[in-house]
Amino acid sequence: MSDPGAGPARTASGTGEMISLPTFVGVAVAFALLVLGVYRGALGGPFISDDDLLIVTNPYLVRPFAELVPAAFAPNGEARQYAGGNYAPVLHLAHAIEGRLFRADTRGYHLVNVAVHALNGALLFALLLQAGLSRGVSLFASALFVLHPANVESVAWISQLRTLLAMTGALSALLVFPRTPVASAALLAFGLLAKASASFALPMSAVFTWTRYRRGEAVRRELQGLAAWLAVFAIYAPIQMPVFSSMSRAVIDPYPDAWSHLRGIAAIGARYLAMAATGLGASAYHEPEPVRSNLDPWWLAGLVASVCLAARIAWTLRRSDPEAAWWLGAVAAWAPISQWLPFMFAMGDRYLYFALPGLLGGGCLAVRDLCRRTEARTPRAALPWLRRAAIAGAALWVAAFAAEASRRAPLWQAEGLLLQDAASHYPDGAVGHYVRAVLALEHRDPDTALAELRRSAERGGGFSHPFFGDPWLMPLFGDPRFRDLIRDMAQMEIDAARDRPPTSQSQLYILANAYYLHGERDEAIALLEQCLRVGGPLDADALRLAQRLRLERSGRSETDPFSSLPVTGPKPTFDFPSGRKLAADEWPQT
């Protein structure tokens, strides 16, 4: 930040204006009010999907901070399993604070997400202003970011606070890097400890420093800061990166060979670019079809876009233009989720969150360069009309994004709505088949339901939705064919574990259950014993299941995995919110 009267100054990211504190606060408050209006349909939404693991049933969040802090920061601690295996201490601390403030009232959690998202919009505005863009253009680009329909997932999904905080750390680190390069490493560390995706800021700061050096400016302080950033990343990377090797959860490998894999990466990149530019294509649980032809339009579009982007980066680097840093930041944000290591859902709206700042910054700087080059050849009388048309087009663009984001926000009121949204976009996906199975049961058609569930399992649905014990599937619990399906899905989990041996208590417990469902009690008991030796919050569950299996093995119990499933009782429908809407007295005590 600078004094209110500060003017243009040379910065690491370009020759631009240093934003004043009152302006920054005003933009942040304006964005917060705007987001509140657009996201009003999601503000009362319950805990949904991953929220259950990361917040509601996370035993670490209710521990005293004296116990929580060392557990959250332990590199190989069990707390990682309550962050999807990721090393994310900031996630645990943030949700622990929220839990003490809001307990079971989800409105507080949603308001925190809105506030952090608005802060990120203000940080992006300041960074674009610092890059040399005008206030109007900076405000337009940051408004697109704040209102982008793909960002609904990151803001309306409570446990995606980790995404928002990671962006806060990355953007604030870039913003203060020119003035306090070494101290900015602490902000980068904060972002990384929320989510690894904050690492996109590292290549951006490196290119900003390199362009200053090429322009003949002193960069000693920036090099010291860059060394501090690299040190932070070097400490963090060995702790976090092994989790990426276990991300491939697909039952069927979507890429039979290297050429198909390359085409798939390009096609996914093109889909993300189209979503970034138009706001269209946002969906829950993306399952795009794999590329099967050299003439696939998404693959060809991705190829053309890759060539153009590479050419633009090379050209701006040769000119020592900071614009290159923005494009490289977008590429760095996209690379980890480009499917070079395939995982279950090939795309996710939330993954675009980290690429958008680079795309918006690079795009605005490229358009400014084009306008400067063509302005001399444009009739002077036409310039005012062109400016008015540009302003009108920008306003319509922002309004269209706001309308689409407002339309999507209410989907986060119920998990059933998200499943139906995914099925409408990808009818042949695992979720699509699952939804049709539930709807078939609504019409008392178990044969169709079982066929759809098996197709869902073949597409990988067995890993994304726990059919066993699913209340929506209650009419099938007594059907032998359903039990056969569950055993087949358990075999899929067992087969997957051969390439990805379990190490944590949570992974051992899940695999033990798979062996149990498959009817292999001895293997399940051995894994549960290993689970108890590892130790952790699942000790009681593992001990209870191990005792039950020993009784079954000795013949003193006639139960099996399916005997505890109810075959009658109330069953939710897709018209009923399925998220965790807890009463205040249900929230665990600290």
Helices and strands as residue ranges (DSSP letters): E 8-11, E 14-17, H 21-38, H 51-51, I 52-56, G 59-62, H 65-73, G 78-83, H 89-102, H 106-130, H 135-147, G 149-151, H 152-156, G 158-160, H 161-176, H 184-192, G 196-200, H 201-214, H 220-240, G 241-246, H 258-278, H 297-318, H 323-334, G 335-337, G 349-354, H 356-375, G 380-382, H 383-408, G 409-413, H 415-425, H 430-442, H 446-458, H 461-464, G 471-476, H 480-499, H 505-517, H 521-534, H 539-554, G 584-586
